Amino acid sequence: MQPWMCVFCANEFAPDADLPEVCPICDDDRQWIPTSGQQWTRLDENADNALDVAEEEPGLIRLSLRPAVGIGQRGFLVATLNGNILWEPPGFIGPSLVGWLEEHGGVEAIAASHPHLYGASVSLSHRFGGVPVFYNDLDRRWLTRPDPVVEFWSGEAEVLGGVRLIQCGGHFPGSAVLHLPDAADGRGALLTGDTVKGVMQPGMVTFMRSYPNMIPLSPRLVRQIVDRVTALPFDRLYDAFGVVVDKDAREVVETSARRYIGWATDEIIDPDDSYAAR
């Protein structure tokens, strides 16, 4: 019997779970449930979604499904000298993904930036011998499939080969980034999920409590995120949905945060705002 999966967020639940009326991940102001109502399905080992693979740089491969599953995040395989890390996998265990992973060295650890993007982490862990699934302790109540493979962490944790999880908070209290110290030709890179989100305008990022519902974060939490990521050496940033800040990413984060906080606190005023000019 295969695990249950919420159709909308693609987080998995145990095969014998007593399913709630609605998915707790989706029944929250950061997420949403369509007007058609909650839908559940079983994870399908034979699903034939195509896997698109793109090498972003040496040792970092982006993985995307067609059609997308759940929220539609694009995961990464991070290669280290101690094995591969699977970052933000989909709610999917079909042969296109599992077969490709087996052909490229398997998986030694699994992690994600926050509860929305854990997908079928536990099922994938079982496929690769019960490798650890890193889950932030502050977000423990959002774990939809408790299992012995889950390892709770807080603050900072080394995953493999010098690659570290850094807790930043914001989108969720345990929201994190993955720091790749050797990426970007040794200048360092961050995989940020939704903790720091790319936007349409190149050279800008943003920070939100809810992206689909457009609920902002407080200036306090934005400062907290920025303080924690800018303590790290990095020059490149990859979010969960295909946006890459290819260079000067640390400065982009700082500049974007100043802009965000300026608007949120009225320190920045539109020059055409006649009320503010009074």
FENZIUR-V484110 format. One record per backbone hydrogen bond with DSSP energy under -0.5 kcal/mol. CO is the residue of the C=O (numbers start at 1). NH is the residue of the N-H. If there is no record, write none. Layout:
CO,NH / CO,NH
This chain:
3,43 / 4,13 / 5,41 / 6,10 / 9,71 / 11,6 / 13,4 / 14,17 / 17,19 / 23,27 / 26,28 / 28,31 / 34,37 / 39,7 / 41,5 / 43,45 / 44,47 / 50,52 / 50,66 / 52,64 / 54,56 / 54,62 / 57,60 / 59,79 / 60,56 / 60,57 / 61,77 / 62,54 / 63,75 / 64,52 / 66,50 / 69,72 / 73,75 / 75,63 / 76,78 / 76,87 / 77,61 / 77,79 / 78,85 / 80,83 / 83,80 / 84,108 / 84,109 / 85,78 / 85,87 / 86,88 / 86,111 / 87,76 / 90,92 / 90,120 / 94,97 / 94,98 / 95,99 / 96,100 / 97,101 / 98,102 / 99,103 / 100,104 / 101,104 / 101,106 / 102,105 / 108,132 / 109,86 / 110,134 / 111,88 / 113,176 / 114,117 / 115,118 / 118,121 / 119,12 / 120,124 / 121,125 / 122,126 / 123,127 / 124,128 / 125,128 / 125,130 / 125,131 / 126,129 / 132,110 / 132,134 / 133,151 / 134,112 / 135,153 / 136,139 / 137,140 / 139,142 / 140,143 / 144,14 / 147,150 / 149,133 / 150,152 / 151,135 / 153,137 / 154,156 / 155,167 / 157,165 / 160,163 / 163,159 / 163,160 / 164,179 / 165,157 / 166,177 / 169,171 / 172,175 / 175,168 / 175,169 / 177,166 / 177,179 / 178,180 / 178,191 / 179,164 / 179,181 / 180,183 / 180,189 / 182,186 / 183,187 / 183,188 / 184,187 / 188,235 / 188,236 / 189,180 / 190,192 / 190,238 / 191,178 / 192,195 / 192,196 / 193,240 / 197,206 / 200,202 / 201,204 / 204,199 / 206,197 / 207,217 / 210,215 / 214,216 / 215,209 / 215,210 / 218,222 / 219,223 / 220,224 / 221,225 / 222,226 / 223,227 / 224,228 / 225,229 / 226,230 / 229,232 / 232,234 / 234,250 / 235,249 / 236,190 / 237,245 / 238,192 / 238,193 / 239,242 / 240,74 / 243,239 / 244,246 / 245,237 / 248,252 / 249,253 / 250,254 / 251,255 / 252,256 / 253,257 / 254,258 / 255,259 / 256,260 / 257,261 / 258,262 / 259,263 / 260,264 / 261,265 / 262,267 / 262,268 / 263,266 / 270,273 / 272,274 / 273,277 / 275,278
